[in-house]
Amino acid sequence: MLIGHLVYLILLKWIFPPVTLTQIGSLMAGDGLKRDYVSIEDIDKDMRLAVIAAEDQLFPDHNGFDWKSIQKAMAYNKRKPGRVRGASTLSQQTAKNVFLWQGRSWFRKGLEIYFTFMIELIWGKQRILEMYLNVAEMGRGIYGVEAASMAYYGKHANRLSEKEAAQIAACLPNPKKYTVKPLSKYVAARSRWVVRQMHNLAPDPDVQRVMGKK
């Protein structure tokens, strides 16, 4: 069992998962499954930058965990137990989306920590970003930026504009609630913030390094 999952984890450094538990859940819930895996070179650089700007601006610098944000989230959740604030990095989200199921439990969180550590060690930042861009839910039953780009704008992910990339990234906290099409007020407002953050981050050489080449 241990050897089997390690082999699978290593294989995923080069291939995409046949299916994930989240995608199976989407099918069982009647949401369908739209996805089309593409390499990072076939994803517009603005889209790569947008998810970093929206979800994890320290992505190039941490080891998979943003400890300061985790401490802040724990303090917030202790003060307001009725509202749960997360502090997941892109690495943690990728580990959850590829290997685990949706939900909240200490057992699942423990597995998430383990898989986050392993993909940081074995895959590296650029592969983690590539995987995230292909497996993250970006609408009801829509997984990955290629499927999202086609569903929302009728074009491939390598042709997205800065504004379109920011709108897709803006829905990520809750893509079923914060819709890109029709454009929700939340996505419209947050996407403008994402664009500003993209402009701030773009000159950073570490950000450019993890995004990869055009």
C-alpha positions as CSV (number, residue, x, y, z in Angstrom):
1,M,0.0,0.0,0.0
2,L,2.8,2.4,1.0
3,I,4.9,1.6,-2.0
4,G,1.9,1.8,-4.3
5,H,0.9,5.3,-3.3
6,L,4.6,6.4,-3.5
7,V,4.8,5.0,-7.1
8,Y,1.6,6.9,-8.0
9,L,2.9,10.1,-6.4
10,I,6.1,9.8,-8.4
11,L,4.3,9.1,-11.6
12,L,2.2,12.2,-11.2
13,K,5.4,14.3,-11.5
14,W,5.0,13.6,-15.3
15,I,1.4,12.5,-15.9
16,F,-2.0,13.8,-14.8
17,P,-4.4,11.8,-12.6
18,P,-6.9,9.6,-14.4
19,V,-9.6,10.9,-12.0
20,T,-9.7,12.4,-8.5
21,L,-12.1,11.8,-5.6
22,T,-13.4,15.4,-6.0
23,Q,-14.1,14.8,-9.7
24,I,-15.9,11.5,-8.8
25,G,-17.9,13.4,-6.2
26,S,-18.9,16.0,-8.9
27,L,-20.2,13.2,-11.1
28,M,-22.1,11.6,-8.3
29,A,-23.7,14.9,-7.3
30,G,-24.9,15.4,-10.9
31,D,-22.6,18.4,-11.7
32,G,-20.9,16.5,-14.5
33,L,-17.2,16.6,-15.3
34,K,-15.6,19.0,-17.8
35,R,-11.8,18.9,-17.9
36,D,-9.0,18.9,-20.4
37,Y,-5.5,18.5,-19.1
38,V,-2.9,20.7,-20.7
39,S,0.8,21.4,-20.1
40,I,1.8,24.6,-18.3
41,E,3.2,26.0,-21.6
42,D,-0.3,25.8,-23.1
43,I,-1.7,28.0,-20.3
44,D,-1.4,31.8,-20.7
45,K,1.2,33.3,-18.4
46,D,-1.4,35.7,-17.1
47,M,-3.4,32.8,-15.9
48,R,-0.4,31.3,-14.1
49,L,0.3,34.6,-12.4
50,A,-3.4,35.2,-11.6
51,V,-3.8,32.1,-9.4
52,I,-0.6,33.0,-7.5
53,A,-1.8,36.5,-7.0
54,A,-5.3,35.4,-5.9
55,E,-4.5,32.3,-3.8
56,D,-0.9,32.3,-2.6
57,Q,1.4,35.2,-3.1
58,L,4.2,33.5,-1.1
59,F,4.0,30.4,-3.2
60,P,7.6,30.7,-4.5
61,D,9.0,31.2,-1.0
62,H,7.4,28.8,1.4
63,N,8.0,25.0,1.8
64,G,4.3,24.2,1.3
65,F,2.9,25.9,4.4
66,D,2.3,29.6,5.2
67,W,2.8,29.3,9.0
68,K,1.9,33.0,9.7
69,S,-1.4,32.7,7.8
70,I,-2.2,29.4,9.6
71,Q,-1.6,31.0,13.0
72,K,-3.9,33.9,12.0
73,A,-6.6,31.6,10.8
74,M,-6.4,29.5,14.0
75,A,-6.8,32.6,16.1
76,Y,-9.7,33.9,14.0
77,N,-11.5,30.5,14.1
78,K,-11.0,30.4,17.9
79,R,-12.6,33.9,18.2
80,K,-15.4,33.1,15.8
81,P,-16.1,29.3,15.8
82,G,-19.2,29.8,13.6
83,R,-17.0,31.1,10.7
84,V,-14.1,29.0,9.5
85,R,-11.2,30.8,7.8
86,G,-8.7,28.7,5.8
87,A,-5.0,29.4,5.2
88,S,-4.3,26.8,2.5
89,T,-1.4,27.3,0.2
90,L,-1.5,26.3,-3.5
91,S,0.6,23.3,-2.5
92,Q,-2.0,22.2,0.1
93,Q,-4.9,22.8,-2.2
94,T,-3.2,20.7,-4.9
95,A,-2.5,17.9,-2.5
96,K,-6.1,17.9,-1.4
97,N,-7.5,18.1,-4.9
98,V,-5.3,15.3,-6.3
99,F,-5.2,12.8,-3.5
100,L,-8.0,13.5,-1.0
101,W,-11.7,14.3,-0.6
102,Q,-13.4,17.5,0.2
103,G,-14.4,18.1,3.8
104,R,-13.0,19.0,7.2
105,S,-11.5,16.6,9.7
106,W,-8.3,16.2,11.6
107,F,-7.6,12.9,9.8
108,R,-8.0,14.5,6.4
109,K,-5.9,17.5,7.4
110,G,-3.1,15.1,8.6
111,L,-3.1,13.4,5.2
112,E,-3.1,16.8,3.5
113,I,0.1,17.8,5.4
114,Y,1.8,14.6,4.5
115,F,0.9,14.8,0.7
116,T,1.8,18.5,0.7
117,F,5.3,17.7,2.1
118,M,5.7,14.9,-0.5
119,I,4.8,16.9,-3.6
120,E,7.0,19.8,-2.5
121,L,9.8,17.3,-2.2
122,I,9.2,15.3,-5.3
123,W,7.3,17.5,-7.8
124,G,8.7,20.9,-7.2
125,K,6.9,24.3,-7.5
126,Q,6.4,24.5,-11.2
127,R,4.8,21.0,-11.4
128,I,2.6,21.8,-8.4
129,L,1.4,25.0,-10.2
130,E,0.8,23.1,-13.4
131,M,-1.2,20.4,-11.6
132,Y,-3.2,23.0,-9.6
133,L,-4.1,24.8,-12.9
134,N,-5.4,21.5,-14.2
135,V,-7.3,20.0,-11.3
136,A,-8.8,22.9,-9.3
137,E,-12.5,23.3,-9.5
138,M,-13.3,26.5,-11.4
139,G,-17.1,26.2,-11.7
140,R,-19.8,23.7,-11.2
141,G,-18.4,20.5,-12.7
142,I,-15.6,22.4,-14.4
143,Y,-12.0,21.4,-13.5
144,G,-8.9,23.1,-14.7
145,V,-8.2,26.3,-16.7
146,E,-8.6,24.8,-20.2
147,A,-12.2,23.6,-19.4
148,A,-12.9,26.9,-17.6
149,S,-11.6,29.0,-20.5
150,M,-13.6,27.1,-23.1
151,A,-16.8,27.2,-20.9
152,Y,-16.6,30.9,-20.1
153,Y,-14.9,32.5,-23.0
154,G,-15.0,30.0,-25.9
155,K,-11.2,30.0,-26.3
156,H,-8.2,27.9,-25.2
157,A,-6.3,28.7,-22.0
158,N,-3.3,29.9,-23.9
159,R,-5.3,32.8,-25.4
160,L,-6.8,34.2,-22.1
161,S,-6.5,38.0,-21.5
162,E,-5.3,39.4,-18.2
163,K,-8.9,40.3,-17.3
164,E,-10.3,36.9,-18.1
165,A,-7.5,35.1,-16.2
166,A,-8.2,37.4,-13.2
167,Q,-11.9,36.6,-13.3
168,I,-11.3,32.8,-13.3
169,A,-8.8,33.2,-10.4
170,A,-11.3,35.4,-8.5
171,C,-13.9,32.6,-8.3
172,L,-11.5,30.1,-6.7
173,P,-12.5,30.5,-3.0
174,N,-15.9,29.1,-3.9
175,P,-16.5,28.5,-7.6
176,K,-20.0,27.2,-7.2
177,K,-21.1,30.3,-5.3
178,Y,-18.9,33.0,-7.0
179,T,-19.7,32.5,-10.6
180,V,-17.7,33.7,-13.7
181,K,-20.7,33.2,-16.0
182,P,-22.9,35.0,-15.2
183,L,-20.4,37.3,-13.7
184,S,-21.1,37.7,-9.9
185,K,-20.5,40.9,-8.1
186,Y,-17.9,39.2,-6.0
187,V,-15.9,38.0,-9.0
188,A,-16.2,41.3,-10.7
189,A,-14.8,43.2,-7.7
190,R,-12.2,40.7,-6.7
191,S,-10.9,40.3,-10.2
192,R,-9.9,44.0,-10.2
193,W,-8.0,43.4,-7.0
194,V,-6.3,40.3,-8.6
195,V,-5.2,42.4,-11.6
196,R,-3.5,44.9,-9.2
197,Q,-1.8,42.1,-7.3
198,M,-0.6,40.6,-10.6
199,H,1.0,43.9,-11.6
200,N,2.8,44.0,-8.2
201,L,4.0,40.4,-8.4
202,A,5.0,40.2,-12.1
203,P,8.5,41.8,-11.7
204,D,9.5,39.3,-8.9
205,P,12.2,36.9,-10.3
206,D,11.1,34.1,-8.0
207,V,7.5,34.4,-9.2
208,Q,8.7,34.4,-12.8
209,R,10.8,31.3,-12.1
210,V,7.9,29.2,-10.8
211,M,5.6,30.3,-13.6
212,G,7.9,28.8,-16.2
213,K,8.4,29.9,-19.8
214,K,5.8,31.2,-22.2
